[in-house]
C-alpha cells in the first residue's frame, strides 16, 4: 500500500543526521529548499529519501542556498 502526504518541509519529522541538519536551518531556508526539492523531484520523495537527502547531501543543499555548511552547523 502507498500513502502519499503533502506537507510543508518545515513540518516534516526528520530523524538522525537529517534532523541535525534541518534543525540548523531557518524556516525561510527550509521554504527555499522546499521550492528546489519540488523542482528536482516533481514526483516527490519517500520519507526515507527526503531524510537521506538532508542527512547525506547537506553540502549540496547548502550550495543551493548559497550557505557555508560550517556556518550552518555552527549557528
N, C-alpha and C positions, 0 to 999 in steps of 0.2 A: 504494500500500500504506500502511496506517496501523499504526503501532506505538504501543501505549499502555504507559506505565511508571508505576507507583505508587511514590513515594518521599517521604521526609521533605523538607520545604522546605530544611532546613539542608544536605542532601546535593546539592541542585541546583547544577549548574555554570553560574552566571550569567556574563555577559560584558559588557564595556564599562561603560556607565553603570549597568546593573543590578547588576553585580558591585561597583562602587564603593559603591553604597548598601547592598547586602546585607552587604558586609564590615564595615560600621559598626554592624551590629545584633548583639545578643547572641543566643545560641541560644534563650533564653526569648522574646525578641521575635519571632524567626523562627517559633517554635512558635505563638505567639499569632496571627501573621499567617496561618499555615497554616490555623488554625481559621476566620478570617474569609474567606479565599480559598475554602475549601471551601463556605462558606455562600453567598458571592457568585457562585461559578461551580460549581454542582453537577455539571455535565457535564465539568468540567476545563478546562484551558487547553493550548494548544500551548506548546512550549518558548519560541518567539518571543514569544507573547502574555504569558507569565509574565515573561520578561526585560524586555519593554517596560513592563509594569506597574511593575516595580521601577525602571526607568530613568526613565520619564516621569511616573509617578504617585507618586513618592516622598513628595510633600507629603500626598497623600491617605492613603497607608499610615501616615505619621507621625500623622495625625489619628486613625486607627483605634486607634493605640497610645497616644494622648494624649502624644505626644512633640513637642518643638520640633525642626523639621528642622535648624536651625542647630546645635543641641546635638548632634544625631546625627552630623553631618559634622565636628564639632569635638571628637570624643572622642579 
